[in-house]
């Protein structure tokens, strides 16, 4: 029986062909069942499991961005005798002791979306590349010259990598002047709004903003609208349902692109790697990267987003 806000009484499995070890129970610990990214991730894991075998017990839980709650979930998974744990770390480093406890019990730990210290494997978006393509779009739109902001967030691996990719592009273009790159907008709309309001007060001229995720860029766009600033180019990373709507909205022309992620495909691959690990087969690389594609106002109608039928 699947116990989660997302699924109700669905039996799932991962093993499609005979393997050395049967997979009877899986634990999934992800950020929030109220976040569409994690909903798509859980859906991808479930679809892969159904595709292979319908008889495993899958426990999918959101830890609501609370590290202690994730610790409790992982410890409960261990006590429940799960064979595999798929998780998005609340903190890439602080989660390491829980990972070690699971591994000591013989349970492979596969991180998704964000790398975690000590995980057996990680599957994530190529976040460096995502930052590169989102910021190259800005450079191209500005013809290589302008004043820009990199709107940062909490220093987990995905955020760090996006900023690294963005800076790589901006550094290669001497006509680009980075006004700010260290303000933490907390990954949220409110954070993006608040940080952007401060930037608009501080700088009379801002040509473009790269925000590390879609919620931040949506909040930043609102701040610019409220301030009557209508000549800023905004890009971000995620390709979330909300940004699809904004990119189709003629009243929000400043938001122009988002480097997409595919949480559905990410979770499916993570499950496949987890089953291999369970049976003694390590992935070719400890971190598997999925490429990002840039979603723009020109191609958004062709974009297969997080909620697309699979």
Number of C-alpha atoms within 10 A of each C-alpha: 15 20 14 16 13 15 17 10 11 15 17 26 25 28 24 13 8 7 12 10 13 15 20 17 22 24 25 22 28 28 21 18 21 12 13 16 24 23 23 22 24 25 21 24 29 24 18 23 23 19 14 14 16 16 18 21 20 28 21 25 22 24 21 16 15 14 16 13 15 25 21 13 22 25 16 13 22 22 11 13 17 24 23 27 26 26 29 27 30 23 20 19 14 15 21 16 13 19 26 17 14 22 18 11 13 15 23 27 27 29 29 28 28 21 24 26 18 19 23 20 25 29 27 25 22 20 31 22 21 29 31 23 25 31 32 20 22 28 21 10 14 17 12 16 17 19 17 26 21 24 28 25 23 15 13 16 16 22 21 17 20 29 26 17 21 25 19 16 21 22 12 11 15 11 15 20 17 17 17 15 17 12 18 19 26 19 20 19 20 18 21 30 23 17 21 25 19 12 21 16 9 11 11 9 15 20 19 24 28 30 33 35 29 30 25 30 30 24 23 31 27 20 22 19 15 12 12 9 16 13 14 18 21 26 30 32 30 28 28 21 15 13 26 21 12 19 24 18 12 10 9 16 17 21 26 22 31 35 28 27 26 24 28 25 21 23 29 22 20 25 27 16 22 28 21 18 19 20 15 12 11 15 16 8 10 14 19 18 17 19 15 24 19 21 27 22 17 11 12 19 13 8 15 14 21 26 14 10 6 9
